[in-house]
Amino acid sequence: MSREEMDAIAKGRLVGIAREWYEQMRDGIVPFVRLPTRTKQNIEYDDESEVWKYGDKESTRAATTEKSAVHLLKMAYVIGFLKQQLVENRSSTLRELYYISEGWRRAKFSAQDESNLLVEDLEIITDVQREAFHLRPEEDGASIFGPLRIRETTRRGVREMHCQEDVGEAGYPIPNNVDTLDFVDHDAKFVIAIETGGMYARLMENGFDEEYGAILVHLKGQPARSTRRVLRRLNDSLDLPVVVFTDGDPWSYRIYASVAYGSIKSAHMSELLATPQAQFVGVQP
């Protein structure tokens, strides 16, 4: 899917929320939205997809109280901001969105956690990732090094590069929206996701990628969404096995679990971000 097509879908679904509110008010109905109940009690392991997902419990947010009405007002402001951002083909960070809301009077957010959660609500309602809204976190994805040729669509056009021959020692930096990448060709046998930068650099220095036909992916500790998404795509699109190489402590197993099964925070995106076939290098509980 092209960037223009993704933008059109994202804009259409955002505007669709506002249109639905308009139709509700026109019909004499108090505006509302329905969302999965976002609690640990409503997180379930789905045997078919092998990832954590939201269950069947739903909550309704209707403008029947001042607090609920203000919440929908904030959502309306964010929808307007994101729509304009898509029209103007620009982007912003989650942090910038929070600061921009300072000028929204009653609709301003009290903390960034509040604005982050509202963006996640919009992801759930629209079934569109925040990256398609041109929103990105402050932290970036990690990097890739190995026998893989990619084609990337950027603001300046399309470019191709080989993730061994055309990159420096740091590797190819994973972009915020990895769905703009095409995997053109590869000579890899597997993907190894590495927790620490030191071990990532050591494997590169020792020529591990060349000797064993490995694509090295640096996780940078707890992996960003873009890093988890690229692992899923490498597994799905190229049918490459994924192994996760960590420090081997209990916290590291949590890092592996976020790669393999998803996380509570991003349960609405688990089927896009998690790689259930990923294997842990070490002793598993």
C-alpha positions as CSV (number, residue, x, y, z in Angstrom):
1,M,0.0,0.0,0.0
2,S,1.4,3.4,-1.0
3,R,1.9,6.3,1.5
4,E,-0.9,8.2,-0.2
5,E,-3.3,5.3,0.2
6,M,-2.4,4.9,3.9
7,D,-3.0,8.6,4.4
8,A,-6.4,8.5,2.7
9,I,-7.5,5.6,4.9
10,A,-6.3,7.2,8.1
11,K,-8.0,10.5,7.3
12,G,-11.2,8.8,6.2
13,R,-11.5,6.8,9.4
14,L,-10.7,9.8,11.7
15,V,-13.3,11.9,10.0
16,G,-15.7,9.0,10.2
17,I,-15.7,9.3,14.0
18,A,-16.7,12.9,13.8
19,R,-19.3,12.2,11.2
20,E,-20.8,9.5,13.4
21,W,-21.1,12.0,16.3
22,Y,-22.8,14.4,14.0
23,E,-25.3,11.8,13.0
24,Q,-25.9,10.8,16.6
25,M,-26.7,14.4,17.6
26,R,-28.9,14.9,14.5
27,D,-30.9,11.9,15.6
28,G,-31.2,13.2,19.1
29,I,-28.7,10.8,20.6
30,V,-26.0,11.9,23.1
31,P,-22.7,11.4,21.3
32,F,-20.7,8.3,22.4
33,V,-17.9,5.9,21.5
34,R,-17.5,2.2,22.4
35,L,-14.1,0.8,23.3
36,P,-12.8,-2.5,24.7
37,T,-12.4,-2.2,28.5
38,R,-8.7,-1.5,28.9
39,T,-7.9,-3.4,32.1
40,K,-5.8,-6.4,32.8
41,Q,-9.0,-8.4,33.5
42,N,-10.0,-7.9,29.9
43,I,-6.7,-9.1,28.4
44,E,-6.8,-12.7,27.0
45,Y,-4.4,-15.0,25.4
46,D,-5.8,-15.9,21.9
47,D,-4.9,-19.5,21.1
48,E,-5.4,-19.0,17.4
49,S,-3.1,-16.0,16.9
50,E,-0.9,-16.9,19.9
51,V,-0.8,-13.3,21.2
52,W,-2.4,-11.3,24.0
53,K,-5.6,-9.4,22.9
54,Y,-8.5,-7.5,24.4
55,G,-11.4,-9.6,25.4
56,D,-15.2,-9.1,24.8
57,K,-15.8,-6.6,27.6
58,E,-16.6,-3.1,26.3
59,S,-17.2,0.3,27.9
60,T,-19.2,3.2,26.5
61,R,-18.0,6.8,26.8
62,A,-21.0,9.1,26.3
63,A,-21.2,12.9,26.8
64,T,-23.8,12.4,29.6
65,T,-21.5,14.0,32.3
66,E,-19.2,16.9,32.2
67,K,-16.1,14.6,32.5
68,S,-17.2,12.4,29.7
69,A,-18.1,15.4,27.5
70,V,-14.7,16.9,28.0
71,H,-13.1,13.6,27.1
72,L,-15.0,13.5,23.7
73,L,-14.1,17.2,23.3
74,K,-10.4,16.3,23.6
75,M,-10.8,13.5,21.1
76,A,-12.5,15.9,18.7
77,Y,-9.5,18.3,19.0
78,V,-7.0,15.4,18.4
79,I,-9.0,14.2,15.4
80,G,-8.9,17.7,13.9
81,F,-5.2,18.1,14.6
82,L,-4.3,14.7,13.0
83,K,-6.6,15.3,10.0
84,Q,-4.8,18.6,9.3
85,Q,-1.5,17.0,9.8
86,L,-2.4,14.4,7.1
87,V,-3.7,17.1,4.7
88,E,-0.4,19.1,5.1
89,N,1.8,15.9,4.9
90,R,3.7,16.7,8.1
91,S,4.3,14.7,11.3
92,S,4.8,15.3,15.0
93,T,5.8,13.4,18.1
94,L,3.5,12.2,20.9
95,R,5.2,14.8,23.1
96,E,4.5,17.6,20.7
97,L,0.9,16.7,20.6
98,Y,0.7,17.0,24.4
99,Y,2.3,20.4,24.3
100,I,0.2,21.7,21.4
101,S,-2.9,20.9,23.5
102,E,-1.9,23.7,25.9
103,G,-3.7,26.0,23.5
104,W,-6.9,24.0,23.4
105,R,-8.4,25.5,26.6
106,R,-10.9,23.0,28.1
107,A,-9.5,20.3,25.8
108,K,-5.9,20.5,27.0
109,F,-4.4,17.4,28.5
110,S,-3.3,17.3,32.1
111,A,-0.4,15.0,31.4
112,Q,1.2,13.2,28.4
113,D,0.0,9.8,29.6
114,E,-3.6,11.1,29.0
115,S,-2.9,12.2,25.4
116,N,-1.0,8.9,24.7
117,L,-4.0,6.9,25.9
118,L,-6.4,8.9,23.8
119,V,-4.2,8.2,20.7
120,E,-4.4,4.5,21.6
121,D,-8.2,4.9,21.8
122,L,-8.2,6.3,18.2
123,E,-6.0,3.4,17.0
124,I,-8.6,0.9,18.5
125,I,-11.6,2.7,17.0
126,T,-10.1,3.2,13.5
127,D,-8.1,0.0,13.4
128,V,-5.2,2.2,12.1
129,Q,-1.7,2.4,13.7
130,R,-0.6,5.8,15.0
131,E,2.2,5.8,12.5
132,A,-0.4,6.2,9.7
133,F,-1.6,9.4,11.6
134,H,2.0,10.6,11.1
135,L,2.6,10.4,14.9
136,R,5.8,9.0,16.3
137,P,7.3,8.6,19.8
138,E,10.3,10.5,21.0
139,E,12.4,7.3,21.0
140,D,13.3,5.8,17.7
141,G,13.5,2.2,16.5
142,A,16.8,0.4,16.6
143,S,18.8,-0.9,13.7
144,I,19.4,-3.8,11.3
145,F,22.6,-5.3,9.9
146,G,22.7,-8.3,7.6
147,P,22.2,-9.8,4.1
148,L,18.9,-7.9,3.3
149,R,18.1,-5.4,0.5
150,I,15.3,-3.0,1.2
151,R,13.3,-0.4,-0.7
152,E,12.1,2.6,1.4
153,T,9.6,5.2,0.5
154,T,10.5,8.6,1.9
155,R,9.5,12.2,1.5
156,R,12.3,12.6,-1.1
157,G,11.3,9.5,-3.1
158,V,12.1,5.8,-3.2
159,R,15.6,4.5,-2.4
160,E,17.1,1.0,-2.2
161,M,19.9,-0.1,0.0
162,H,21.7,-3.2,1.2
163,C,21.8,-3.6,5.0
164,Q,25.5,-4.7,4.8
165,E,27.0,-3.1,1.8
166,D,25.3,0.4,1.9
167,V,25.3,1.1,5.7
168,G,27.9,2.1,8.3
169,E,28.9,0.2,11.4
170,A,25.6,1.2,13.2
171,G,23.5,-0.6,10.6
172,Y,20.3,0.6,8.9
173,P,18.1,2.7,11.3
174,I,14.6,1.2,11.5
175,P,12.1,4.0,10.5
176,N,9.1,4.9,12.6
177,N,6.7,3.4,10.0
178,V,8.1,0.2,8.8
179,D,5.1,-0.5,6.6
180,T,6.7,1.9,4.1
181,L,9.5,-0.7,3.6
182,D,9.7,-3.4,0.9
183,F,12.0,-6.3,1.4
184,V,13.5,-6.7,-2.1
185,D,16.0,-9.5,-1.7
186,H,17.9,-11.4,1.0
187,D,20.4,-14.2,1.5
188,A,19.5,-14.8,5.2
189,K,18.8,-18.0,7.0
190,F,17.4,-16.5,10.1
191,V,16.9,-13.3,12.2
192,I,18.5,-12.7,15.5
193,A,17.1,-10.0,17.8
194,I,19.7,-8.8,20.3
195,E,18.9,-7.0,23.5
196,T,22.1,-5.0,24.1
197,G,24.2,-2.7,21.8
198,G,27.4,-4.2,23.0
199,M,26.5,-7.7,21.9
200,Y,25.0,-6.4,18.6
201,A,28.3,-4.6,17.9
202,R,30.4,-7.7,18.9
203,L,28.5,-10.0,16.5
204,M,29.0,-7.5,13.7
205,E,32.7,-7.3,14.4
206,N,33.0,-11.1,14.4
207,G,31.3,-11.4,11.1
208,F,28.4,-13.4,12.6
209,D,26.0,-12.1,9.9
210,E,28.3,-13.3,7.0
211,E,29.3,-16.6,8.5
212,Y,25.8,-17.7,9.5
213,G,23.6,-15.8,7.1
214,A,22.0,-13.8,9.9
215,I,20.1,-10.6,9.9
216,L,21.0,-8.8,13.2
217,V,18.3,-6.6,14.8
218,H,19.3,-4.5,17.8
219,L,16.4,-4.3,20.2
220,K,17.9,-1.5,22.4
221,G,16.5,-3.1,25.6
222,Q,12.7,-3.1,25.6
223,P,12.0,-2.8,21.9
224,A,10.0,0.0,20.3
225,R,6.9,-0.7,18.4
226,S,8.7,-0.2,15.0
227,T,11.3,-2.8,16.0
228,R,8.7,-5.3,17.0
229,R,6.8,-4.6,13.7
230,V,9.9,-5.2,11.6
231,L,10.6,-8.5,13.3
232,R,7.0,-9.6,12.6
233,R,7.3,-8.5,8.9
234,L,10.6,-10.3,8.5
235,N,9.0,-13.5,9.9
236,D,5.8,-13.2,7.8
237,S,7.1,-11.8,4.5
238,L,10.3,-13.7,4.2
239,D,9.4,-16.8,6.3
240,L,12.6,-16.3,8.3
241,P,12.8,-17.8,11.8
242,V,13.4,-15.3,14.6
243,V,15.5,-15.9,17.7
244,V,15.8,-13.5,20.6
245,F,19.2,-13.2,22.3
246,T,19.1,-11.4,25.6
247,D,21.2,-11.1,28.8
248,G,19.3,-14.1,30.2
249,D,17.9,-12.5,33.4
250,P,14.2,-12.3,34.4
251,W,13.8,-8.8,32.9
252,S,15.3,-10.1,29.6
253,Y,12.6,-12.8,29.4
254,R,10.0,-10.0,29.7
255,I,11.7,-8.4,26.7
256,Y,11.4,-11.7,24.8
257,A,7.7,-12.0,25.8
258,S,6.9,-8.6,24.4
259,V,8.5,-9.7,21.0
260,A,6.7,-13.1,21.0
261,Y,3.3,-12.5,22.6
262,G,2.8,-8.7,22.7
263,S,2.3,-6.4,25.7
264,I,-0.7,-5.3,27.7
265,K,-0.2,-1.7,26.6
266,S,-0.4,-2.5,22.9
267,A,-2.8,-5.4,23.1
268,H,-4.9,-3.8,20.4
269,M,-2.0,-4.2,18.0
270,S,-0.6,-7.6,19.0
271,E,-1.4,-9.3,15.7
272,L,0.8,-6.6,13.9
273,L,3.6,-6.3,16.5
274,A,4.0,-9.8,18.1
275,T,5.9,-12.7,16.5
276,P,4.6,-15.9,18.2
277,Q,7.1,-18.1,16.3
278,A,10.1,-16.2,17.9
279,Q,12.3,-18.5,20.0
280,F,14.2,-17.6,23.2
281,V,17.9,-18.3,23.3
282,G,18.3,-19.8,26.7
283,V,16.4,-21.7,29.4
284,Q,12.7,-21.0,29.4
285,P,10.4,-21.3,32.4
